[in-house]
Amino acid sequence: MNVTSTLKRTGVLNLPVANHASKCLVETLLAKDANEHHCYFRSAGLHNHLSHHLLAAYDLGAAPNLLRKIYDKEAAYQRPIYVEEKDRDIVITENNWTKHLGNQHAYGAYLKFFTERISHIGVHRTFEQYLFDKTANDNGVNMLIRLVSGAVHPFIHVGYGIEFESDLIIAAGLAQAAIHVPQTPEIFDLGAEAETAGDTTNGLTLLEILREVYDSDILKPVMPYDPNALVNARLKAAVSEGREEEIKRMCSKFVVDATLSSAEFDAKIQECFWTATLLLCATGRQGREPRLDFFLMHLVTSSLFLPSYFRFLQNPSHKASLLKAYIPVMLLYILARGRPRIDPDLLMSYKSTPRPPVHLGLAAGKGAIGDPNNDLNYNPWPPIVGSVLHAPDSHVLKAIRSLIYAAKKYGDVPPGGAIGSFKTVSGTDTKTETHKGTAKMDGTIFVRAAGMVLDYMGWVGHGQAARDDWDRSALGWDDAWN
């Protein structure tokens, strides 16, 4: 078995590529990135997004010349895979593979190790042994927690490898997970109980859990608000003063185990898409300019890979364990951003037919059916794709790709049809909105969110300048808006 950069599967969108050269070129560039560059472009833990950018653009139909320009722009500031010459001396084996966990200088050695393991025993057995086995998670090894650490970047990287069936990308993602320090391990309760049948009928939906997070006195934002706090300080504060146990208690209400059917697992994934989209695009303030939080955005970009993971994983207990690792991260970042409250009405107030600032002279020619300048006749997705392909920030492409996928899957959900839109009032048969506005919320939230992302970050393919960055104010704190 030979581990190569070959993409053996198309992406989840698989928009038409410009020509036959796109696939060959993207495979060549992916191999060059994987074999030459470290997963951090700075020692502080800032992640190399080059392969993410390439694959997102490729899935959206990028032309070969654009793929080359993406590579050249981002490769210019990457670090070499061996940051120091002595890093080449690190050797990872089956017997010592846990010795260098959390050490970024061992990234090249871990990449070589996981490449060899995949070549020798295959991807599925490598996952079993090094992600899901008890020995991979006990005694501080914590590989599943490492996978979802670092703003879920290792999870995303492995997800790309699974989506496109690239063994090299998977190996690089596992190596990336291995060098991450496990983030706030105290909030996770992965346990072996996922192997045991449970009563999933008494669980809560994510939107119901989010309601309880908002109502919890324990999970109130840490005060005072510090506009200059770094993300690690906010993450540490988010699990202080009993919050870690409250997060675990909340997550335990999202019941998942190995007895769930494929349809039930799919419903859990659907909940993640809706909740992540609301957290990114419905947490602004009425009457204020929109803000899109950098860290909440990663919940949107990472949710896209849940369907690929669940297609790939053969053992239902592994699917359950993956969700048990993913959901606490959602809650952790909600708290680290000041517990921003979703406002579905706010998101639904944005247009379901977003347009770029320049319409490029759309006009109904002789014999045309319908006027494209009339929103009732307009499909907003082609200009969204055409513009986002040129965004300089890979996160913008990644977010739009997630929203397109969600719109394809859930765009026809009627008002009030999202899972968890209503909750039963205790002791009665009466149902009430889980959050104000969920009764009116429908599947158009994804196209509204996509328009909002480009309005905020720039329709760069239509003449607007790109915004320098996403919002980092931690917008959940009221004082962040003063």
Secondary structure, 3 states (H helix, E strand, C coil): CCCCCCCCCCCCCCCCCCCCHHHHHHHHHHHHHHHHECCEEECCCEECCHHHHHHHHHHCCCCHHHHHHHHHHHHCCCCECCCCHHHHHCCCCCCCCCCCCCCHHHHHHHHHHHHHHHHHHCHHHHHHHHHHCHHHCCCCCCHHHHHCHHHHHHHHHHHHHHHHCCHHHHHHHHHHHHHCCCCCHHHCCCCCHHHCCCCHHHCCCHHHHHHHHHHCCCCCCCCCCCCCCCHHHHHHHHCCCCHHHHHHHHHCCCCCCCCCCHHHHHHHHHHHHHHHHHHHHCCCCCCCCCCCEHHHHHHHHHHCCHHHHHHHCCCHHHHHHHHHHHHHHHHHHHHHCCCCCCCHHHHHCCCCCCCCCCCCCCCCCCCCCCCCCCHHHCCCHHHHHHHHCCCCCHHHHHHHHHHHHHHHHHCCCCCCCCCCCEEECCCCCCEEECCCCCCCCCCCHHHHHHHHHHHHHCCHHHCCCCCCCCECCCCCCHHHHC
